[in-house]
Amino acid sequence: MATSEGKAFSSIRIIGSGLIGTSIGLALAARGVQVEMLDLDQKAQKLAQDLIASEISGAPEVILFAIPASALAETLEREFALNPGSKFIDIASVKTKPQVEVSRISGGSSRFLATHPMAGREVGGAASARADLFEGRTWIYCPTFADGAQVDSDVLETGLWLINSLGATPISKSASRHDSAVALVSHLPQIVASLLAAQLKGAKSEDLDLAGAGLRDTTRIAASDPELWQEIISSNAQEILPLLINLQNDLGSLIQSLDDPVKVGSFIAAGNEGRSKIPGKHGGKAREYTQLPVVIEDKPGQLAALFDECAKASVNVEDLTIEHSPGQFTGLITLALSASDASILQKHLEESGWNVHAPR
């Protein structure tokens, strides 16, 4: 039986030198694993390998596929024939289709672990890779196939070590449950963000000059790679379709009720309720932080000095926002802390002469 922490390995071949593949390579190389990067795009491959700066082993213990699901079957079959003793892992955004294709390869099911790190950025490519991309994120893995076939324990242990060593939290799911879940939490948000951003194409520039954080936040992922997402969405269309129909029905109801304040209020309240269900890190209950506003002077070293005061007060800052306009002589730093830490820090900063305001 595989252990929860997994078993370390010393060499890996990563096929696909995009954001996710290169980020995995960077993180593993920092942990002493020999990493070989491959890609059909030789420029991308060279950039990824140069960034990782790792020695390349002859026969890799692990072969990881960071490629579109449509290219997996052919690539896996070739690598399986060349390296039958290796362990095979994929990270595609859909899991049912890859498992079905792998099951057609003789002996493939037991040596293949389907996984999906729930991490990414709206910008792709090796140049955007980060070794800490997966820290604090969930990483789904599928230890069984729909027909009941089990992944070999040594392959599973390898996959778990990979996930844990990169700072992610492993979550076991069947391929079908994975695909329905990501349709809701990943694929639908991408579609909605893209639909919203598409409404801006004909907008007047002077109108867009008024855009604030709301528009920027809700359209951030609309900058994602079209080629990547056209495959993801089409591959998981069966799970996405009912979600879009529900969204369409809700939008239709809103259109019919725009002049009814009560119904509009109920629409917003339903959004409040839905958002409140989003959990915190690792699936735990979302934490409510206290916001502590601090006004600082617009001069070098102020932010560093503020964090030095946080260290002196022995408090943990969970997040921060910075508001500052060009030409403004002051800036507003809002620190997110636990209620107790906010109280401690407020007192400490006041005693140290900082312009700190009441927490909220």
C-alpha positions as CSV (number, residue, x, y, z in Angstrom):
1,M,0.0,0.0,0.0
2,A,1.3,3.5,-0.9
3,T,2.2,5.8,2.0
4,S,0.7,9.2,2.2
5,E,4.0,10.9,1.8
6,G,5.1,8.8,-1.1
7,K,8.6,7.7,-2.3
8,A,11.3,10.0,-3.7
9,F,12.8,9.6,-7.1
10,S,16.0,11.0,-8.6
11,S,15.2,11.6,-12.3
12,I,12.3,12.7,-14.4
13,R,11.6,13.5,-18.1
14,I,8.9,16.2,-18.5
15,I,7.3,16.3,-21.9
16,G,5.8,19.7,-22.4
17,S,7.8,22.9,-21.6
18,G,4.9,25.2,-20.9
19,L,4.0,27.0,-17.6
20,I,3.0,23.9,-15.6
21,G,5.7,21.5,-16.9
22,T,8.5,24.0,-16.4
23,S,7.2,25.0,-13.0
24,I,7.3,21.3,-11.9
25,G,10.8,21.0,-13.4
26,L,12.0,24.1,-11.5
27,A,10.6,22.8,-8.2
28,L,12.0,19.3,-8.6
29,A,15.5,20.5,-9.7
30,A,15.6,22.6,-6.5
31,R,15.1,19.4,-4.6
32,G,17.9,17.6,-6.3
33,V,16.0,15.7,-9.0
34,Q,17.6,15.4,-12.4
35,V,15.1,17.0,-14.9
36,E,15.0,16.6,-18.6
37,M,12.6,18.9,-20.5
38,L,11.2,18.0,-23.9
39,D,8.9,19.9,-26.3
40,L,8.0,19.9,-29.9
41,D,8.8,23.6,-29.8
42,Q,12.6,23.5,-29.6
43,K,12.8,27.2,-28.4
44,A,10.5,26.4,-25.5
45,Q,12.4,23.3,-24.7
46,K,15.8,25.1,-24.6
47,L,14.4,27.9,-22.5
48,A,12.9,25.5,-20.0
49,Q,16.1,23.4,-19.8
50,D,18.2,26.5,-19.4
51,L,16.0,27.8,-16.6
52,I,16.0,24.5,-14.8
53,A,19.8,24.1,-15.2
54,S,19.7,20.4,-14.4
55,E,21.8,17.5,-15.5
56,I,20.0,14.9,-17.7
57,S,19.9,11.2,-16.9
58,G,19.8,8.5,-19.5
59,A,16.7,6.5,-18.4
60,P,14.3,8.6,-16.3
61,E,12.6,7.0,-13.4
62,V,9.5,9.1,-14.1
63,I,8.0,10.4,-17.3
64,L,5.5,13.3,-16.8
65,F,3.2,14.5,-19.6
66,A,2.5,18.2,-19.4
67,I,0.8,18.2,-22.8
68,P,-2.7,18.5,-24.1
69,A,-4.9,15.5,-23.5
70,S,-5.4,15.0,-27.2
71,A,-1.7,14.3,-27.6
72,L,-1.3,12.0,-24.6
73,A,-2.2,8.6,-26.1
74,E,0.3,8.7,-28.9
75,T,3.1,10.2,-26.8
76,L,2.5,7.7,-23.9
77,E,2.5,4.7,-26.2
78,R,5.8,5.8,-27.6
79,E,7.4,6.5,-24.2
80,F,6.0,3.3,-22.8
81,A,7.6,1.3,-25.5
82,L,11.0,3.1,-25.1
83,N,11.0,3.1,-21.3
84,P,8.8,0.2,-20.0
85,G,10.4,0.4,-16.6
86,S,9.5,4.0,-16.0
87,K,6.5,5.4,-14.1
88,F,4.1,7.6,-16.0
89,I,2.2,10.6,-14.7
90,D,0.0,13.2,-16.5
91,I,-1.3,16.6,-15.4
92,A,-4.1,17.3,-18.0
93,S,-7.1,19.3,-17.0
94,V,-9.5,16.4,-17.8
95,K,-9.1,12.9,-16.6
96,T,-11.7,10.6,-18.0
97,K,-10.5,10.7,-21.6
98,P,-6.8,10.1,-20.8
99,Q,-7.7,7.1,-18.6
100,V,-9.8,5.6,-21.4
101,E,-7.0,6.0,-23.9
102,V,-4.3,4.7,-21.6
103,S,-6.4,1.6,-20.8
104,R,-6.1,0.6,-24.5
105,I,-2.4,0.3,-24.1
106,S,-1.4,-3.2,-22.9
107,G,-0.1,-2.9,-19.4
108,G,-0.5,0.9,-19.4
109,S,-3.2,1.3,-16.7
110,S,-1.1,-0.1,-13.8
111,R,1.9,2.2,-14.7
112,F,0.0,5.4,-15.3
113,L,-1.2,7.9,-12.7
114,A,-3.6,10.5,-13.8
115,T,-3.2,13.8,-11.9
116,H,-4.2,17.4,-12.1
117,P,-2.6,20.3,-10.1
118,M,-5.2,23.0,-9.3
119,A,-2.8,25.8,-10.0
120,G,-1.9,28.0,-12.9
121,R,-1.5,31.6,-14.2
122,E,-3.3,33.6,-16.8
123,V,0.1,33.9,-18.6
124,G,1.6,30.7,-20.1
125,G,5.0,29.5,-21.3
126,A,8.3,28.5,-19.7
127,A,9.1,32.2,-19.1
128,S,6.2,32.5,-16.7
129,A,7.1,29.3,-14.7
130,R,7.5,29.5,-10.9
131,A,8.9,26.9,-8.6
132,D,6.4,27.8,-5.9
133,L,3.4,27.6,-8.2
134,F,1.9,24.6,-6.4
135,E,2.5,25.6,-2.8
136,G,-0.7,25.5,-0.8
137,R,-2.7,24.3,-3.7
138,T,-4.7,21.1,-4.1
139,W,-3.4,18.4,-6.5
140,I,-5.9,15.7,-7.6
141,Y,-4.8,12.2,-8.4
142,C,-6.8,9.2,-9.6
143,P,-5.6,5.9,-8.2
144,T,-8.2,3.7,-10.0
145,F,-9.7,3.4,-13.4
146,A,-13.4,3.3,-14.3
147,D,-13.1,-0.5,-14.9
148,G,-11.6,-1.0,-11.5
149,A,-8.0,-1.3,-12.6
150,Q,-5.6,-0.1,-9.9
151,V,-2.4,1.9,-10.3
152,D,0.6,0.1,-9.1
153,S,1.6,1.1,-5.5
154,D,5.1,2.2,-6.6
155,V,3.7,4.5,-9.2
156,L,1.2,5.9,-6.7
157,E,3.9,6.5,-4.1
158,T,6.0,8.3,-6.7
159,G,3.1,10.5,-7.6
160,L,2.4,11.3,-4.0
161,W,6.0,12.3,-3.3
162,L,5.9,14.6,-6.3
163,I,2.7,16.3,-5.1
164,N,3.9,16.6,-1.4
165,S,7.4,17.7,-2.2
166,L,6.1,20.6,-4.3
167,G,4.0,21.9,-1.4
168,A,0.6,20.8,-2.7
169,T,-2.1,18.8,-1.0
170,P,-3.0,15.5,-2.6
171,I,-6.7,14.8,-3.1
172,S,-7.9,11.4,-4.3
173,K,-10.8,11.4,-6.8
174,S,-12.2,9.2,-9.5
175,A,-11.7,10.6,-13.0
176,S,-15.5,11.2,-13.5
177,R,-15.7,13.1,-10.1
178,H,-12.7,15.1,-11.1
179,D,-14.1,16.2,-14.4
180,S,-17.5,17.2,-12.9
181,A,-15.8,19.2,-10.1
182,V,-13.3,21.1,-12.3
183,A,-16.2,21.9,-14.7
184,L,-17.7,24.0,-11.9
185,V,-14.6,25.5,-10.1
186,S,-12.3,26.0,-13.1
187,H,-13.9,25.6,-16.5
188,L,-17.1,27.6,-15.9
189,P,-15.2,30.6,-14.4
190,Q,-12.9,30.7,-17.4
191,I,-16.0,30.8,-19.7
192,V,-17.7,33.5,-17.7
193,A,-14.6,35.6,-17.5
194,S,-14.1,35.3,-21.3
195,L,-17.7,36.1,-22.0
196,L,-17.5,39.2,-19.8
197,A,-14.2,40.4,-21.3
198,A,-15.5,39.9,-24.8
199,Q,-18.1,42.6,-24.1
200,L,-15.3,45.1,-23.8
201,K,-14.1,44.7,-27.4
202,G,-16.2,47.6,-28.7
203,A,-16.0,49.7,-25.6
204,K,-14.8,53.3,-25.8
205,S,-11.3,53.8,-24.3
206,E,-12.5,56.7,-22.1
207,D,-15.0,54.3,-20.6
208,L,-12.4,51.7,-19.9
209,D,-10.2,54.3,-18.2
210,L,-12.8,54.2,-15.4
211,A,-12.2,50.4,-14.8
212,G,-11.4,49.5,-11.2
213,A,-10.5,46.3,-9.4
214,G,-13.9,44.7,-9.9
215,L,-13.5,44.5,-13.7
216,R,-9.9,43.6,-13.5
217,D,-10.5,40.8,-11.0
218,T,-13.4,39.3,-12.8
219,T,-11.7,39.3,-16.2
220,R,-8.1,38.4,-15.1
221,I,-8.3,34.8,-16.4
222,A,-9.8,36.0,-19.7
223,A,-6.1,36.5,-20.7
224,S,-5.6,32.7,-20.8
225,D,-4.3,30.8,-23.8
226,P,-7.1,30.3,-26.4
227,E,-5.5,27.1,-27.8
228,L,-5.2,25.5,-24.4
229,W,-8.7,26.3,-23.3
230,Q,-10.5,25.4,-26.6
231,E,-9.2,21.8,-26.0
232,I,-10.1,21.8,-22.3
233,I,-13.6,23.0,-22.8
234,S,-14.3,20.7,-25.7
235,S,-12.8,17.7,-23.9
236,N,-15.1,18.3,-20.9
237,A,-18.2,19.6,-22.7
238,Q,-20.5,16.9,-21.3
239,E,-19.9,18.2,-17.7
240,I,-19.8,21.9,-18.7
241,L,-23.1,21.9,-20.6
242,P,-25.5,21.6,-17.7
243,L,-23.7,24.3,-15.8
244,L,-24.0,26.7,-18.8
245,I,-27.7,25.9,-19.1
246,N,-28.3,26.7,-15.4
247,L,-26.3,30.0,-15.9
248,Q,-28.4,30.8,-19.0
249,N,-31.6,30.2,-17.1
250,D,-30.5,32.5,-14.2
251,L,-29.4,35.2,-16.6
252,G,-32.8,35.0,-18.4
253,S,-34.6,35.3,-15.1
254,L,-32.5,38.4,-14.2
255,I,-33.2,40.0,-17.5
256,Q,-36.9,39.6,-16.9
257,S,-36.6,41.1,-13.4
258,L,-34.2,44.0,-13.8
259,D,-36.9,46.5,-12.8
260,D,-37.9,44.5,-9.6
261,P,-35.6,45.6,-6.7
262,V,-36.6,42.7,-4.6
263,K,-35.7,40.1,-7.2
264,V,-32.4,41.9,-8.0
265,G,-31.5,41.9,-4.4
266,S,-32.3,38.2,-4.2
267,F,-30.0,37.6,-7.2
268,I,-27.1,39.4,-5.4
269,A,-27.8,37.6,-2.1
270,A,-27.7,34.2,-3.9
271,G,-24.2,35.2,-5.1
272,N,-23.2,36.1,-1.5
273,E,-24.4,32.7,-0.4
274,G,-22.5,30.9,-3.1
275,R,-19.3,32.7,-2.5
276,S,-19.4,32.0,1.2
277,K,-19.2,28.3,0.4
278,I,-15.7,28.6,-1.1
279,P,-13.4,27.0,1.4
280,G,-10.0,28.2,2.7
281,K,-6.7,26.5,2.1
282,H,-6.7,22.7,1.7
283,G,-10.5,22.5,1.7
284,G,-10.8,23.9,5.2
285,K,-13.3,26.5,6.4
286,A,-12.6,29.9,4.8
287,R,-10.9,32.2,7.4
288,E,-12.2,35.7,8.0
289,Y,-9.3,38.2,8.5
290,T,-9.2,41.5,10.2
291,Q,-8.1,44.4,7.9
292,L,-5.6,46.8,9.5
293,P,-5.1,50.0,7.5
294,V,-1.7,51.8,7.7
295,V,-0.9,55.1,5.9
296,I,2.8,55.3,4.8
297,E,4.9,58.0,3.2
298,D,5.7,57.6,-0.5
299,K,9.4,57.0,-0.1
300,P,11.8,54.1,-0.5
301,G,12.0,51.4,2.2
302,Q,8.7,52.1,3.9
303,L,7.1,48.8,3.0
304,A,10.2,46.9,4.2
305,A,10.2,48.9,7.4
306,L,6.6,48.1,8.0
307,F,7.2,44.3,7.6
308,D,10.2,44.7,10.0
309,E,7.7,46.1,12.5
310,C,5.4,43.1,11.9
311,A,8.3,40.8,12.6
312,K,9.1,42.7,15.9
313,A,5.5,42.3,16.9
314,S,5.6,38.6,16.1
315,V,2.4,38.7,14.0
316,N,1.6,36.8,10.8
317,V,0.4,38.8,7.9
318,E,-1.8,36.7,5.7
319,D,-2.3,39.2,2.8
320,L,-2.0,42.8,1.9
321,T,-3.3,45.4,-0.6
322,I,-1.6,48.6,-1.7
323,E,-3.5,51.7,-2.8
324,H,-1.4,54.5,-4.2
325,S,-2.0,57.1,-7.0
326,P,0.8,58.6,-9.1
327,G,1.9,61.9,-7.5
328,Q,0.3,61.1,-4.2
329,F,2.6,61.6,-1.2
330,T,1.1,58.9,0.9
331,G,-0.1,55.3,0.3
332,L,-2.5,53.0,2.0
333,I,-1.3,49.5,3.0
334,T,-4.1,47.3,4.3
335,L,-2.8,44.2,6.1
336,A,-4.9,41.1,6.6
337,L,-4.3,39.3,9.9
338,S,-6.2,37.3,12.5
339,A,-8.2,39.5,14.9
340,S,-5.7,38.9,17.8
341,D,-2.7,39.7,15.6
342,A,-4.4,42.8,14.3
343,S,-4.9,44.1,17.8
344,I,-1.3,43.3,18.7
345,L,0.1,45.0,15.6
346,Q,-2.1,48.1,15.9
347,K,-0.8,48.7,19.4
348,H,2.8,48.1,18.4
349,L,2.6,50.4,15.4
350,E,0.9,53.2,17.4
351,E,3.7,53.0,20.0
352,S,6.3,53.1,17.2
353,G,4.9,56.2,15.7
354,W,3.2,54.7,12.6
355,N,0.0,56.2,11.1
356,V,-2.2,53.2,11.8
357,H,-6.0,53.2,11.8
358,A,-8.7,51.2,13.5
359,P,-9.0,47.6,12.2
360,R,-12.1,46.5,10.4
